[in-house]
Amino acid sequence: FRNGESGQHVLHINQITQMLLETLTKKTGRYNLTWHDRFIIATASALHDIGKIGIPEEIINKPARLTTEEFEIMKRHTVIGEDILKKLDTYQDEKLVQVAMQICRSHHERYDGQGYPKGLIGDEIPLEAQVVGLADAYDALISERPYKRKINHGEAVRMIVNGECGSFSPKVILSFIIASMNKTWIEKVSK
């Protein structure tokens, strides 16, 4: 209700996260993620921006690029989201809440340490957050926003692979390239 992004964004993040995790599990052999693990991560991805509840509406809905000061305020949504979920005392032992907290806090971290809020490097970033961060970047590119036009699938893939949206894990990037060649991917997220 508060921000201009549609419910489609949440659905896209879920779908993209599912496809990335499936590809990552099958193609790298590094991650032993069960179907249930992937389901929990994809479900938790819906909460990645819950911290935007604590960001002033004039910043959330600004129809232009944010100033440096406004962006510093916006960046706080990561820790606000984690704090909101930490206050769910009764559910702290639930895997879904634990994964959602990691995603909220770290989905804007970048593999080279240039992300926020902590400037984590490489695999210091939880895998869940790495995958959701890439899914979020991709969906932001292919979606029209008040401050930018939407970009087509091929251009969005090129920009992510070239590091124009920050750096991501080479394994996550490889999985992204493989998954994004799948016709189902394009059909699901381009609607």
MARTOR-931759 format. One record per residue: x negated, y, z negated of N, C-alpha, C, CB in turn. Coordinates in Angstrom, 3 decimals. Glycine has a CB too. Example, Ala and Ser with C-alpha at 12.3 -4.5 7.8 and 13.67 -1.06 7.14 Angstrom:
REM residues 2
n_c1 n_c2 n_c3 ca_c1 ca_c2 ca_c3 c_c1 c_c2 c_c3 cb_c1 cb_c2 cb_c3
-13.190 -5.690 -7.800 -12.300 -4.500 -7.800 -13.200 -3.300 -7.800 -11.308 -4.473 -9.046
-12.850 -2.250 -7.080 -13.670 -1.060 -7.140 -12.900 0.030 -7.870 -14.084 -0.598 -5.725
END
This chain:
REM residues 191
n_c1 n_c2 n_c3 ca_c1 ca_c2 ca_c3 c_c1 c_c2 c_c3 cb_c1 cb_c2 cb_c3
-0.805 -1.205 0.000 0.000 0.000 0.000 -0.847 1.269 0.000 0.915 -0.001 -1.190
-2.031 1.195 -0.591 -2.823 2.415 -0.751 -3.735 2.710 0.405 -3.629 2.331 -1.980
-4.132 1.693 1.155 -5.097 2.023 2.205 -4.589 1.609 3.568 -6.434 1.357 1.930
-5.169 2.205 4.592 -4.681 2.040 5.950 -4.934 0.676 6.569 -5.286 3.060 6.800
-5.730 -0.145 5.918 -5.990 -1.472 6.473 -4.751 -2.337 6.274 -7.241 -2.128 5.808
-4.442 -3.138 7.259 -3.244 -3.953 7.187 -3.509 -5.281 6.486 -2.697 -4.199 8.579
-2.419 -5.976 6.225 -2.532 -7.333 5.695 -3.249 -8.245 6.676 -1.152 -7.897 5.371
-3.275 -7.821 7.943 -3.994 -8.593 8.952 -5.475 -8.696 8.602 -3.819 -7.958 10.337
-6.033 -7.638 7.999 -7.451 -7.660 7.617 -7.713 -8.818 6.655 -7.868 -6.310 6.965
-6.855 -8.977 5.670 -7.018 -10.062 4.693 -6.897 -11.420 5.383 -5.966 -9.941 3.560
-5.936 -11.551 6.281 -5.774 -12.811 7.023 -6.989 -13.093 7.904 -4.499 -12.765 7.885
-7.484 -12.070 8.583 -8.662 -12.248 9.438 -9.872 -12.680 8.619 -8.977 -10.950 10.197
-10.087 -12.033 7.478 -11.226 -12.393 6.634 -11.109 -13.857 6.218 -11.304 -11.473 5.383
-9.919 -14.282 5.840 -9.700 -15.678 5.452 -10.036 -16.617 6.606 -8.243 -15.892 5.000
-9.509 -16.329 7.792 -9.726 -17.196 8.951 -11.192 -17.217 9.378 -8.854 -16.741 10.117
-11.803 -16.057 9.425 -13.207 -15.984 9.836 -14.089 -16.693 8.819 -13.655 -14.517 10.002
-13.799 -16.483 7.538 -14.562 -17.153 6.480 -14.445 -18.666 6.615 -14.073 -16.704 5.088
-13.241 -19.166 6.846 -13.052 -20.609 7.035 -13.893 -21.130 8.191 -11.574 -20.928 7.282
-13.830 -20.439 9.325 -14.562 -20.906 10.512 -16.073 -20.834 10.298 -14.168 -20.074 11.744
-16.547 -19.772 9.655 -17.986 -19.658 9.385 -18.459 -20.754 8.435 -18.311 -18.279 8.795
-17.696 -20.992 7.374 -18.102 -22.018 6.408 -18.101 -23.410 7.022 -17.182 -21.992 5.198
-17.108 -23.687 7.844 -17.053 -24.994 8.508 -18.263 -25.180 9.422 -15.744 -25.138 9.319
-18.566 -24.161 10.203 -19.715 -24.233 11.105 -21.014 -24.312 10.320 -19.740 -23.023 12.044
-21.146 -23.526 9.288 -22.342 -23.517 8.448 -22.580 -24.893 7.833 -22.216 -22.457 7.345
-21.521 -25.519 7.374 -21.620 -26.845 6.754 -22.017 -27.905 7.776 -20.289 -27.228 6.096
-21.399 -27.866 8.950 -21.650 -28.890 9.969 -22.993 -28.711 10.674 -20.541 -28.874 10.995
-23.382 -27.476 10.950 -24.541 -27.234 11.807 -25.868 -27.101 11.069 -24.312 -26.007 12.595
-25.852 -26.629 9.827 -27.141 -26.406 9.162 -27.592 -27.594 8.330 -27.060 -25.187 8.283
-26.657 -28.332 7.768 -27.020 -29.440 6.894 -27.579 -28.967 5.556 -28.029 -30.326 7.581
-27.662 -27.665 5.364 -28.238 -27.122 4.132 -27.207 -27.018 3.013 -28.844 -25.752 4.399
-25.960 -26.827 3.385 -24.915 -26.599 2.397 -23.957 -27.778 2.377 -24.158 -25.292 2.691
-23.784 -28.346 1.214 -22.875 -29.467 1.053 -21.558 -28.946 0.505 -23.479 -30.552 0.122
-20.836 -28.223 1.353 -19.571 -27.633 0.943 -18.429 -28.556 1.334 -19.384 -26.236 1.572
-17.686 -28.993 0.348 -16.531 -29.842 0.623 -15.406 -28.991 1.215 -16.054 -30.565 -0.670
-14.377 -29.669 1.699 -13.216 -28.949 2.197 -12.650 -28.071 1.077 -12.137 -29.938 2.729
-12.606 -28.588 -0.137 -12.072 -27.837 -1.283 -12.928 -26.595 -1.575 -12.008 -28.745 -2.537
-14.248 -26.735 -1.527 -15.145 -25.589 -1.732 -14.845 -24.495 -0.708 -16.632 -26.029 -1.629
-14.720 -24.902 0.548 -14.464 -23.934 1.621 -13.096 -23.270 1.444 -14.543 -24.625 2.998
-12.120 -24.050 1.009 -10.776 -23.520 0.758 -10.805 -22.476 -0.360 -9.803 -24.665 0.392
-11.506 -22.770 -1.439 -11.611 -21.838 -2.574 -12.272 -20.535 -2.117 -12.423 -22.478 -3.745
-13.362 -20.638 -1.377 -14.082 -19.442 -0.922 -13.190 -18.613 0.010 -15.404 -19.839 -0.198
-12.547 -19.268 0.959 -11.674 -18.540 1.904 -10.501 -17.896 1.173 -11.147 -19.493 3.004
-9.934 -18.589 0.201 -8.825 -18.031 -0.571 -9.305 -16.838 -1.400 -8.202 -19.111 -1.489
-10.454 -16.987 -2.043 -11.012 -15.908 -2.873 -11.372 -14.687 -2.031 -12.254 -16.402 -3.627
-11.645 -14.893 -0.751 -12.018 -13.770 0.120 -10.924 -12.706 0.185 -12.323 -14.277 1.526
-9.678 -13.109 -0.064 -8.561 -12.154 -0.027 -8.728 -11.050 -1.067 -7.233 -12.882 -0.254
-9.516 -11.307 -2.084 -9.701 -10.330 -3.165 -10.950 -9.477 -2.998 -9.764 -11.041 -4.489
-11.629 -9.594 -1.857 -12.923 -8.926 -1.701 -12.864 -7.420 -1.913 -13.471 -9.207 -0.338
-11.772 -6.787 -1.570 -11.660 -5.330 -1.703 -10.687 -4.893 -2.794 -11.231 -4.733 -0.391
-10.369 -5.769 -3.732 -9.410 -5.418 -4.781 -9.867 -4.203 -5.584 -9.196 -6.604 -5.716
-11.158 -3.982 -5.648 -11.691 -2.837 -6.385 -11.329 -1.496 -5.784 -13.165 -2.943 -6.471
-10.840 -1.486 -4.547 -10.421 -0.219 -3.933 -9.241 0.392 -4.678 -10.053 -0.434 -2.459
-8.597 -0.406 -5.530 -7.533 0.117 -6.387 -8.066 1.279 -7.232 -6.964 -1.005 -7.301
-9.326 1.217 -7.604 -9.920 2.232 -8.454 -10.577 3.392 -7.725 -10.908 1.603 -9.318
-10.412 3.448 -6.421 -11.014 4.526 -5.618 -9.930 5.558 -5.287 -11.666 3.958 -4.299
-10.234 6.852 -5.415 -9.219 7.871 -5.120 -8.634 7.733 -3.713 -9.819 9.255 -5.283
-7.335 7.972 -3.642 -6.602 7.796 -2.385 -7.138 8.673 -1.255 -5.137 8.098 -2.601
-7.591 9.873 -1.576 -8.095 10.763 -0.519 -9.377 10.216 0.114 -8.355 12.168 -1.087
-10.086 9.369 -0.598 -11.277 8.723 -0.032 -10.862 7.469 0.734 -12.304 8.367 -1.151
-10.004 6.664 0.128 -9.538 5.424 0.769 -8.911 5.716 2.130 -8.519 4.698 -0.136
-8.111 6.761 2.211 -7.347 7.037 3.431 -7.889 8.203 4.251 -5.925 7.314 3.074
-9.110 8.586 4.020 -9.677 9.694 4.770 -9.741 9.328 6.258 -11.085 10.058 4.228
-9.204 10.178 7.139 -9.175 9.852 8.567 -10.459 10.226 9.308 -8.011 10.546 9.216
-11.543 10.344 8.574 -12.833 10.672 9.181 -13.924 9.947 8.397 -13.081 12.226 9.196
-15.147 10.047 8.884 -16.265 9.439 8.169 -16.388 10.045 6.781 -17.578 9.621 8.952
-16.798 9.218 5.835 -16.994 9.691 4.468 -18.290 10.487 4.363 -17.010 8.510 3.483
-18.291 11.476 3.490 -19.523 12.195 3.186 -20.410 11.269 2.348 -19.228 13.547 2.429
-21.638 11.658 2.141 -22.554 10.864 1.319 -21.989 10.680 -0.082 -23.941 11.531 1.251
-21.453 11.734 -0.654 -20.885 11.674 -2.005 -19.659 10.758 -2.045 -20.504 13.086 -2.489
-18.797 10.884 -1.040 -17.607 10.031 -0.976 -17.999 8.564 -0.806 -16.688 10.473 0.180
-19.014 8.310 0.003 -19.456 6.928 0.212 -20.011 6.342 -1.084 -20.522 6.862 1.328
-20.703 7.149 -1.877 -21.208 6.662 -3.172 -20.044 6.251 -4.075 -22.069 7.752 -3.871
-18.963 7.007 -4.035 -17.763 6.643 -4.808 -17.154 5.368 -4.243 -16.717 7.794 -4.789
-17.036 5.276 -2.909 -16.462 4.089 -2.270 -17.248 2.827 -2.617 -16.421 4.275 -0.752
-18.556 2.938 -2.693 -19.393 1.777 -2.988 -19.067 1.161 -4.347 -20.859 2.170 -2.942
-18.467 1.942 -5.228 -18.119 1.434 -6.560 -17.012 0.381 -6.512 -17.688 2.584 -7.456
-16.305 0.259 -5.377 -15.218 -0.725 -5.320 -15.720 -2.137 -5.576 -14.522 -0.667 -3.968
-16.982 -2.387 -5.318 -17.538 -3.732 -5.537 -17.563 -4.086 -7.025 -18.962 -3.826 -4.951
-18.061 -3.191 -7.841 -18.135 -3.466 -9.283 -16.785 -3.293 -9.958 -19.162 -2.553 -9.946
-15.942 -2.394 -9.437 -14.591 -2.251 -9.975 -13.817 -3.557 -9.766 -13.849 -1.056 -9.300
-13.938 -4.144 -8.566 -13.264 -5.415 -8.282 -13.723 -6.515 -9.215 -13.505 -5.833 -6.843
-15.024 -6.616 -9.407 -15.552 -7.625 -10.329 -15.013 -7.391 -11.738 -17.098 -7.602 -10.336
-14.993 -6.137 -12.187 -14.486 -5.817 -13.532 -13.013 -6.182 -13.690 -14.679 -4.331 -13.827
-12.208 -5.909 -12.665 -10.788 -6.267 -12.712 -10.645 -7.769 -12.944 -10.066 -5.846 -11.401
-11.404 -8.555 -12.196 -11.305 -10.011 -12.315 -11.879 -10.523 -13.641 -12.028 -10.678 -11.149
-12.889 -9.851 -14.166 -13.448 -10.234 -15.471 -12.415 -10.076 -16.580 -14.692 -9.391 -15.792
-11.482 -9.169 -16.384 -10.470 -8.910 -17.416 -9.345 -9.940 -17.404 -9.887 -7.522 -17.230
-9.389 -10.871 -16.489 -8.411 -11.964 -16.463 -8.896 -13.051 -17.420 -8.219 -12.535 -15.003
-8.919 -12.738 -18.700 -9.515 -13.615 -19.716 -9.066 -15.064 -19.622 -9.190 -13.097 -21.077
-7.792 -15.271 -19.470 -7.238 -16.625 -19.455 -7.763 -17.460 -18.297 -5.733 -16.565 -19.390
-8.177 -16.793 -17.206 -8.548 -17.503 -15.994 -10.052 -17.534 -15.727 -7.856 -16.886 -14.834
-10.859 -17.107 -16.676 -12.302 -17.025 -16.441 -12.953 -18.359 -16.091 -12.970 -16.462 -17.651
-12.373 -19.460 -16.516 -12.943 -20.774 -16.208 -12.489 -21.311 -14.858 -12.575 -21.761 -17.289
-11.581 -20.601 -14.200 -11.074 -21.041 -12.896 -12.110 -20.754 -11.814 -9.730 -20.341 -12.559
-12.400 -21.754 -10.998 -13.369 -21.621 -9.914 -12.984 -20.481 -8.963 -13.482 -22.942 -9.139
-11.714 -20.353 -8.660 -11.253 -19.307 -7.746 -11.639 -17.920 -8.263 -9.729 -19.396 -7.556
-11.440 -17.669 -9.550 -11.764 -16.368 -10.132 -13.269 -16.154 -10.147 -11.195 -16.254 -11.555
-14.030 -17.186 -10.473 -15.496 -17.062 -10.490 -16.042 -16.731 -9.100 -16.137 -18.364 -11.006
-15.544 -17.415 -8.089 -15.977 -17.166 -6.712 -15.534 -15.772 -6.268 -15.408 -18.246 -5.753
-14.311 -15.390 -6.598 -13.797 -14.069 -6.220 -14.637 -12.954 -6.849 -12.321 -13.924 -6.647
-15.091 -13.149 -8.078 -15.945 -12.141 -8.718 -17.259 -11.980 -7.952 -16.230 -12.527 -10.187
-17.858 -13.097 -7.549 -19.110 -13.026 -6.783 -18.899 -12.316 -5.450 -19.675 -14.437 -6.542
-17.791 -12.630 -4.798 -17.489 -12.010 -3.510 -17.253 -10.511 -3.682 -16.257 -12.675 -2.863
-16.435 -10.131 -4.663 -16.169 -8.703 -4.898 -17.478 -7.943 -5.105 -15.242 -8.515 -6.128
-18.302 -8.451 -5.994 -19.534 -7.761 -6.375 -20.531 -7.688 -5.224 -20.175 -8.456 -7.562
-20.659 -8.739 -4.428 -21.807 -8.848 -3.521 -21.501 -8.876 -2.031 -22.545 -10.053 -3.849
-20.258 -8.650 -1.608 -19.972 -8.771 -0.165 -20.563 -7.637 0.674 -18.476 -8.816 0.053
-21.089 -6.594 0.032 -21.778 -5.536 0.777 -23.293 -5.579 0.578 -21.247 -4.174 0.357
-23.790 -6.620 -0.066 -25.239 -6.821 -0.147 -25.703 -7.258 1.240 -25.627 -7.892 -1.258
-26.937 -6.952 1.589 -27.470 -7.338 2.886 -28.778 -8.087 2.700 -27.674 -6.106 3.785
-29.030 -9.005 3.587 -30.133 -9.955 3.472 -31.491 -9.284 3.280 -30.178 -10.826 4.693
-31.659 -8.076 3.827 -32.936 -7.365 3.720 -33.027 -6.494 2.466 -33.148 -6.505 4.947
-32.014 -6.541 1.619 -32.020 -5.752 0.393 -31.461 -4.355 0.544 -33.393 -5.661 -0.122
-30.950 -4.007 1.722 -30.452 -2.658 1.970 -28.964 -2.486 1.647 -30.695 -2.293 3.408
-28.360 -3.502 1.052 -26.941 -3.410 0.716 -26.716 -2.855 -0.673 -26.291 -4.763 0.829
-25.504 -3.006 -1.149 -25.143 -2.508 -2.480 -24.172 -3.475 -3.130 -24.524 -1.086 -2.399
-24.044 -3.480 -4.462 -24.482 -2.472 -5.417 -25.882 -2.688 -5.996 -23.514 -2.413 -6.523
-26.453 -3.867 -5.862 -27.721 -4.164 -6.537 -28.942 -4.169 -5.625 -27.621 -5.484 -7.207
-28.751 -4.202 -4.314 -29.890 -4.310 -3.404 -30.506 -5.695 -3.434 -30.942 -3.275 -3.751
-29.649 -6.728 -3.600 -30.134 -8.108 -3.618 -30.770 -8.456 -2.285 -28.990 -9.087 -3.937
-31.729 -9.382 -2.324 -32.470 -9.779 -1.122 -32.265 -11.267 -0.862 -33.984 -9.457 -1.269
-32.091 -11.607 0.415 -32.047 -13.004 0.844 -31.014 -13.818 0.097 -33.392 -13.635 0.671
-31.456 -14.991 -0.355 -30.531 -15.909 -1.011 -30.259 -15.568 -2.467 -31.062 -17.296 -0.925
-30.711 -14.392 -2.921 -30.225 -13.875 -4.205 -28.730 -13.575 -4.077 -31.020 -12.590 -4.638
-28.297 -13.313 -2.854 -26.891 -13.023 -2.570 -26.148 -14.353 -2.524 -26.722 -12.225 -1.220
-25.091 -14.511 -3.323 -24.334 -15.770 -3.280 -23.845 -16.053 -1.854 -23.129 -15.717 -4.261
-23.915 -17.317 -1.460 -23.496 -17.713 -0.111 -22.092 -17.211 0.207 -23.549 -19.235 0.037
-21.186 -17.317 -0.768 -19.804 -16.888 -0.542 -19.759 -15.427 -0.099 -18.962 -17.083 -1.818
-20.553 -14.602 -0.777 -20.577 -13.172 -0.473 -21.248 -12.905 0.872 -21.301 -12.403 -1.584
-22.268 -13.697 1.208 -22.919 -13.529 2.513 -21.920 -13.771 3.642 -24.124 -14.492 2.649
-21.164 -14.837 3.516 -20.208 -15.208 4.569 -19.071 -14.187 4.655 -19.635 -16.619 4.306
-18.511 -13.820 3.509 -17.409 -12.854 3.514 -17.913 -11.482 3.981 -16.770 -12.746 2.100
-19.137 -11.122 3.633 -19.705 -9.857 4.093 -19.792 -9.789 5.609 -21.081 -9.653 3.493
-20.219 -10.891 6.226 -20.289 -10.917 7.686 -18.881 -10.891 8.289 -21.057 -12.169 8.169
-17.964 -11.663 7.704 -16.577 -11.674 8.194 -15.967 -10.277 8.110 -15.721 -12.677 7.385
-16.242 -9.582 7.014 -15.726 -8.232 6.803 -16.307 -7.264 7.839 -16.054 -7.748 5.376
-17.604 -7.367 8.088 -18.257 -6.495 9.078 -17.652 -6.729 10.465 -19.794 -6.750 9.109
-17.488 -8.001 10.835 -16.921 -8.329 12.149 -15.499 -7.776 12.281 -16.918 -9.860 12.368
-14.664 -8.020 11.264 -13.281 -7.568 11.371 -13.189 -6.047 11.393 -12.457 -8.121 10.219
-14.076 -5.373 10.664 -14.096 -3.901 10.711 -14.409 -3.416 12.125 -15.139 -3.335 9.711
-15.298 -4.109 12.813 -15.666 -3.709 14.173 -14.524 -3.910 15.165 -16.883 -4.490 14.632
-13.829 -5.043 15.064 -12.793 -5.345 16.063 -11.447 -4.700 15.749 -12.612 -6.839 16.174
-11.373 -3.979 14.631 -10.120 -3.335 14.222 -10.200 -1.830 14.416 -9.798 -3.661 12.755
-9.092 -1.268 14.828 -9.034 0.190 14.935 -8.799 0.763 13.549 -7.915 0.647 15.926
-9.500 1.816 13.256 -9.351 2.524 11.984 -9.145 3.998 12.310 -10.604 2.311 11.042
-8.609 4.760 11.383 -8.378 6.187 11.678 -9.648 6.921 12.113 -7.795 6.878 10.456
-10.787 6.450 11.662 -12.050 7.134 11.943 -12.871 6.486 13.054 -12.872 7.189 10.699
-12.347 5.399 13.681 -13.115 4.746 14.747 -12.207 3.931 15.662 -14.201 3.842 14.148
-12.679 3.738 16.876 -11.960 2.882 17.824 -12.333 1.422 17.560 -12.288 3.281 19.304
-11.505 0.512 18.061 -11.856 -0.896 17.906 -12.820 -1.301 19.012 -10.589 -1.791 17.928
-13.605 -2.302 18.721 -14.625 -2.794 19.644 -14.230 -4.205 20.054 -16.059 -2.766 18.994
-14.533 -4.597 21.288 -14.165 -5.942 21.726 -15.059 -7.004 21.067 -14.260 -6.045 23.260
-14.621 -8.224 21.154 -15.293 -9.356 20.516 -16.772 -9.446 20.892 -14.593 -10.648 20.891
-17.060 -9.403 22.172 -18.447 -9.555 22.629 -19.360 -8.467 22.100 -18.499 -9.559 24.137
-18.878 -7.241 22.113 -19.662 -6.114 21.606 -19.874 -6.248 20.095 -18.961 -4.772 21.936
-18.845 -6.680 19.380 -18.961 -6.863 17.931 -20.000 -7.937 17.596 -17.595 -7.241 17.327
-19.974 -9.043 18.335 -20.961 -10.114 18.117 -22.365 -9.567 18.384 -20.666 -11.352 19.040
-22.528 -8.854 19.491 -23.842 -8.295 19.835 -24.348 -7.364 18.734 -23.770 -7.537 21.175
-23.483 -6.495 18.237 -23.891 -5.542 17.205 -24.325 -6.249 15.918 -22.749 -4.573 16.906
-23.586 -7.274 15.525 -23.940 -8.013 14.303 -25.251 -8.758 14.497 -22.819 -9.003 13.915
-25.397 -9.445 15.622 -26.625 -10.208 15.893 -27.839 -9.278 15.962 -26.490 -11.003 17.214
-27.659 -8.071 16.507 -28.761 -7.106 16.615 -29.032 -6.336 15.325 -28.466 -6.129 17.715
-28.275 -6.628 14.279 -28.517 -5.978 12.994 -27.969 -4.578 12.874 -29.953 -5.939 12.732
-27.049 -4.205 13.741 -26.491 -2.855 13.702 -25.484 -2.664 12.571 -25.833 -2.535 15.021
-25.142 -3.742 11.889 -24.191 -3.685 10.766 -24.864 -4.139 9.481 -22.947 -4.562 11.052
-26.167 -4.068 9.448 -26.923 -4.572 8.310 -27.458 -5.955 8.632 -26.051 -4.608 7.037
-28.331 -6.440 7.772 -28.922 -7.754 8.063 -28.180 -8.847 7.307 -30.424 -7.775 7.693
-28.081 -9.981 7.957 -27.418 -11.149 7.393 -28.375 -12.334 7.466 -26.084 -11.459 8.142
-28.102 -13.351 6.678 -28.910 -14.561 6.671 -29.005 -15.139 8.077 -28.323 -15.598 5.701
-30.211 -15.571 8.497 -30.334 -16.201 9.823 -29.403 -17.400 9.991 -31.772 -16.642 10.057
-29.208 -18.189 8.930 -28.312 -19.343 9.031 -26.856 -18.905 9.185 -28.461 -20.241 7.797
-26.469 -17.855 8.486 -25.097 -17.350 8.609 -24.905 -16.732 9.993 -24.785 -16.305 7.493
-25.909 -16.026 10.487 -25.844 -15.449 11.843 -25.713 -16.561 12.885 -27.106 -14.583 12.136
-26.521 -17.611 12.765 -26.442 -18.724 13.711 -25.048 -19.343 13.685 -27.508 -19.792 13.388
-24.511 -19.560 12.503 -23.163 -20.114 12.382 -22.134 -19.171 12.995 -22.821 -20.383 10.909
-22.338 -17.865 12.811 -21.453 -16.861 13.391 -21.476 -16.940 14.916 -21.855 -15.455 12.924
-22.658 -17.047 15.486 -22.781 -17.131 16.949 -22.062 -18.374 17.463 -24.274 -17.156 17.379
-22.322 -19.510 16.828 -21.698 -20.770 17.256 -20.183 -20.688 17.114 -22.247 -21.961 16.435
-19.717 -20.259 15.930 -18.269 -20.196 15.682 -17.588 -19.195 16.600 -17.993 -19.828 14.225
-18.262 -18.069 16.870 -17.624 -17.022 17.669 -17.492 -17.381 19.144 -18.401 -15.747 17.539
-18.180 -18.437 19.570 -18.027 -18.907 20.952 -16.780 -19.761 21.112 -19.259 -19.703 21.385
-16.206 -20.171 19.998 -15.023 -21.015 20.006 -13.806 -20.177 20.411 -14.805 -21.673 18.616
-13.094 -20.640 21.400 -11.919 -19.921 21.893 -10.890 -19.711 20.783 -11.282 -20.683 23.060
-10.774 -20.662 19.865 -9.822 -20.554 18.769 -10.133 -19.339 17.907 -9.836 -21.825 17.919
-11.429 -19.092 17.683 -11.862 -17.930 16.892 -11.276 -16.659 17.491 -13.416 -17.839 16.836
-11.506 -16.469 18.771 -11.082 -15.256 19.441 -9.559 -15.129 19.401 -11.586 -15.241 20.889
-8.861 -16.242 19.632 -7.391 -16.205 19.623 -6.849 -15.858 18.244 -6.821 -17.551 20.078
-7.448 -16.413 17.181 -6.939 -16.189 15.833 -7.118 -14.758 15.365 -7.616 -17.116 14.873
-8.256 -14.169 15.654 -8.554 -12.866 15.069 -8.299 -11.688 16.012 -9.979 -12.841 14.625
-7.962 -11.943 17.246 -7.752 -10.820 18.159 -6.284 -10.454 18.289 -8.317 -11.145 19.524
-5.425 -11.077 17.509 -3.980 -10.772 17.586 -3.661 -9.536 16.786 -3.135 -11.954 17.077
END
